């Protein structure tokens, strides 16, 4: 109460006490928490959503999931576009979001693994939920088992008779990318005679084009290419068409996510179904529970949802 009176310039505080409070504020770098004030003055639930992702299809599903859950809970969302093209989020923009009175923040991938952003949110003492992230200190992480999902898809390709496999990596700064590669390798190790070729992508369609060209230029190109998301898999199909390769007759292609991109091209993609809308909705639900202080026991750490292998026309037996 005394600190509040000093910050708000009210009377009833002696000069020595006022000076001591001011000194403590300066030492601690304290700034007034508008979110905390709103808990007292309003029942409005304000949630910040910080997003940045090269896949428009993924972000469409993500934001739909957040909006639907927010509508059901009567929450007000404040959107902030995060890092783009290697440029960090402007401190002033993040400061404005924090000062707006948000009670918590949801981070879309890959922002749940952005050290500078995470540190700023921790400093502001804002509860966080990170979708697609792994083991983020102080945050709720909602994801699938990326390693297991990639393992199962790779087994699917091997069971179709493919022995020359290509794999396109996602953003190297995301833990999910490494987990998917680990799942790919785990499946390959189980079968003799399988050769592999790896190309680096970053989850964007453009990076998928370059990776596909690299893989298909090999002396013995893959008979099946597994891309770490649907956008890059769609790029592989595009390159195959340009080279007059039949998909799946001459090249099997598999993706990851099962976004709208998987079914808006020909042939539609065999892919890993990651429940993006459900992941986003779950993140919002768990975050609001934490804000309200009614988080269920054991809710900390990772929340892992189920995935599914979806078979469509882009894959066939060799």
C-alpha positions, 0 to 999 in steps of 0.5 A: 500500500505504501509503495502504491501511494508513492508511485501514484503520488498520493499523500500519507507517506513520510518524506523518509519513507518516500525516499526509501521507496524511490531508492528501492524502485531505482535499484530494482528497475521496477515499473508499475505492473498494469496487469496487476492493477487490472486484476483489481479494477477489472475482470477483463482477461487480456492475453498477449499473443506474440507470433512469427512464423514463415508458414502462413498456413500454420499461423492461420490454424494457430490463430484460429485455435487461439481465437476460438478458445478466447471467445469461449472464455471471454478473453480479449487478445492483443496480437504482436508480430514478433521477429521477422527476417532475422530482426529482433522484436522492437523493445518499444513494441514489447514494452507497449504490450506489457504496459497494455495490461495483459495478464499473460502471453502466448508465444507461437513457434519459434518465439518460445525459444527466443532467449531475449524475448523470454528474458524480457517476459520473465523480467515483467513477471508475466505468465507464459505459454509456448506452443511447440517449445521444449523445456522453457524455464517458467513457461507452460510448453504445449507440443506433440512428440516430434521425435516419435512423429518423425520416426513413425512417418519415416517407418511409413516410407521405409515400409513402402519399400523406399531405401533412398530417403531425403530429409529436409530440416526445419529452423536449426534454432528450434528444438522441434527441428532437432527432434524430428531429425532424431526421429528420422535417424532412429527409424533409418537405423532399424533397417539395413540398406537405407541411405539418407541425404539431408538438406537444410531448410527453415520451414519456409516454402522458399527454403524448401525449393532450394533444399529440394533442388539440392536433394534431387541434383544428387547422382542417386536422388532420393525416391522419397523426401520427408520435409519437416513441414507442409510448406517445404513439402509443397515446395518439393512437389513444385520442384518435382513438377518442374522437373517432370517427375511424377509424384508419387510414381517417381518421387514420394513426398511427405510433410509435417503439420497437416495444415491447409497447404497439405490439401490445396496442391496436387497430389495432396500430401501424406503428412504428420497431423499436428493438431495446431488449433488444439495446441493453441487452444490448450495453451490459452486454457492452461495459461488462463488457469495459471493466471487465475491461480487454479492451475491443476496439480502437475500442470507445469512443464510440457503438455504433450498432445497426440499426433497422427499419420495421415496417408494421402496421394503423395506417397506410394509403394516403390 
